[in-house]
Amino acid sequence: MAAPIGVHLEFRGGAELLFNGTKEQHVTLPSQPTPWDIRQLLVWIKTNLLKDRPELFIQGDTVRPGILVLINDADWELLIFRTRRPLGEPSAEEQDTSKGYQDTNIAVENTENK
């Protein structure tokens, strides 16, 4: 069973308008039978946080073109190829066991108008 994960979300570049103007939010993803991955996180964000016009954020089962997703300041598409570790399975040096969950910073930015 995957433990709960603390995630710091940032919405920038106009993406915050889809989330009632909220630029930053810290959430704890619940435990689930399998480790969290980004696609599951996107569905969770859409279900629990997205307030307006989901078609501007999600297209199919991923973010729409023009939306940049950064995980700990790295493009999430590059991370997929660099490591096959799911979101809920940090490396030993990233793990902080004192909290009982892994902290991950996720930034979502609309780059379409830049």
C-alpha positions in Angstrom: 0.0 0.0 0.0 1.3 3.4 -1.0 1.6 5.8 1.9 0.0 9.3 1.9 2.1 11.9 -0.1 2.4 15.6 0.7 2.4 17.6 -2.5 3.1 21.3 -2.9 1.2 22.5 -6.0 1.9 25.9 -7.7 -0.3 27.2 -10.5 1.3 30.0 -12.5 1.2 31.8 -15.9 -2.6 32.1 -15.8 -3.2 28.5 -14.8 -4.1 29.8 -11.3 -7.3 31.3 -12.9 -8.6 27.7 -13.3 -8.2 27.1 -9.6 -10.1 30.2 -8.2 -6.9 32.3 -8.4 -5.0 30.0 -6.0 -1.4 30.2 -6.9 -0.1 27.7 -4.2 -1.7 24.8 -2.4 -0.3 22.0 -0.2 -2.3 18.8 -0.3 -1.9 15.3 1.1 -2.8 12.6 -1.4 -4.5 9.7 0.3 -3.0 6.2 0.6 -4.0 3.8 -2.2 -3.1 0.3 -3.2 -0.6 1.3 -5.9 2.0 4.1 -5.8 0.8 7.5 -7.1 1.9 8.5 -10.6 1.4 11.8 -12.4 -1.7 10.7 -14.4 -3.4 9.7 -11.2 -2.4 13.1 -9.7 -3.9 15.0 -12.7 -7.2 13.1 -12.2 -7.1 13.9 -8.5 -6.4 17.6 -9.2 -9.2 17.7 -11.8 -11.7 16.1 -9.4 -10.7 17.9 -6.2 -9.2 21.3 -7.1 -10.1 22.4 -10.6 -12.9 24.9 -10.5 -13.3 26.3 -14.0 -13.0 25.1 -17.6 -11.3 21.7 -17.3 -10.8 21.6 -21.1 -8.2 24.4 -20.6 -6.2 22.1 -18.3 -6.8 18.5 -19.3 -6.9 17.0 -22.7 -7.6 13.3 -22.8 -5.5 11.7 -19.9 -2.8 14.4 -19.8 -2.4 18.2 -19.6 -3.2 20.0 -22.8 -0.5 21.5 -25.0 0.9 24.8 -23.5 0.7 23.5 -19.9 4.2 22.9 -18.4 4.3 20.6 -15.4 7.5 20.7 -13.3 8.3 18.3 -10.5 11.0 19.6 -8.2 11.8 22.1 -10.9 12.3 19.5 -13.7 10.0 19.0 -16.7 7.8 15.9 -15.8 8.2 14.5 -19.4 12.0 14.4 -18.9 11.6 12.7 -15.5 9.6 9.9 -17.0 12.6 8.8 -19.1 15.2 9.4 -16.4 13.5 7.4 -13.7 10.7 4.9 -13.7 10.0 5.5 -10.0 6.3 6.4 -9.3 5.5 9.6 -7.5 5.0 7.6 -4.2 8.5 6.0 -4.3 11.2 8.5 -3.6 14.9 7.6 -3.7 16.6 7.0 -0.4 18.1 10.5 -0.3 14.7 12.1 -1.0 12.9 10.2 1.7 12.1 12.1 5.0 10.6 9.4 7.2 10.0 11.8 10.1 6.8 13.1 8.2 5.5 9.7 7.2 5.1 10.9 3.7 7.2 12.2 0.8 7.1 16.0 0.0 7.0 16.7 -3.7 6.8 20.2 -5.3 4.7 20.4 -8.5 4.4 23.6 -10.5 1.9 23.9 -13.3 2.4 26.9 -15.7 0.5 28.0 -18.8 3.2 28.7 -21.3 0.9 29.1 -24.3 0.9 33.0 -24.2 4.6 33.5 -23.6 
